[in-house]
């Protein structure tokens, strides 16, 4: 099989560590490898380096090439413009179909944390077997731990079959990110999983689905496929790609398709979509504080301190997030870190580009 790792995006909720030139997946948040390096290392036991493709933007390609020297240079697919996940996945699927017609492809975000890598690979192998059974689109769902409004939801239908001992269900519906009341309703009804953004299918299956449900994208991909392999065609490729519809694969295909299957991903998943999520998975002391520096705490609890190089003293505070870089300091209430992106919007409005 092939693996496609989507390494786009800005990660504005991880400001001030995440910047336009250094998005979340290129960060080392735990004092070891970067998130994208961890993602590649996690799939290497399943997929050899020559079959791992990275789709990224022009501004991040150089950093990815440096961080992932084990991957062939031609496996770094550079988008001339970010157009959301449907064009990204369609282009990668077209490339895989050209190299190895009929092969299964894993599609993975570059910026997720998986605590149980062995279990993760076991579920993906089962999903690959399910994808190989026919013209189906397979996704991975995560058991909700609360009424999260930052994720889409998958409604499980009837059981379809077992693959390598894993239950495979038909997807009855795919729901956009809900408000809190709707999320609570989903949890009360049961049978709903968080949409992890991980997919498994044959390259031909997703290309056929794009052809059916996204004809404009299919037409653009066809024009890209017809380009000659010459230097002047790069500008034509840019012109075509920039005009592709900017649509997610969920909205463009998955919500419309009737051949979607899901497996449960019980492998310690987090999309690390905010500083709150990082606090959740970080090692904490007896007071619930997580820090990457020397810490003195007096009547302080449930605080995340990240990036500080100096001693930090916490006195009489709780439920805070404190993030320091050389040029910025973030302090916010824990539970409000989804709104950090609003601060980024305000910084941009004020013209402080050097801080973005």
Secondary structure, DSSP 8 states (H G I E B T S, - for coil): -EEEEEE----GGGTTT-BTTB-GGG--SSSSS-HHHHHHHHHTTTS-GGGEEEEEEHHHHHHHHHHTTTS-GGGEEEESS--HHHHHHHHHHHHHHHHSTT-EEEEEESS-EES-HHHHHHHHHHHHHHHTTSS-EEEEEEE-SS--SSS-EEEEEEEEEEETTEEEEEEEEEE----HHHHHHHHHH--EEEEEEEEEEEHHHHHHHHHHH-HHHHHHHHHHHTS-SSTTHHHHHHHHHHTS----HIIIIITT-S-EEEEE--S-EE---SHHHHHHHS---TTS-EESS-EEEES-BS-EEES--S-EEEES-BSEEEEE-SS-EEEEETT-GGGHHHHHHHHHHTT-GGG-
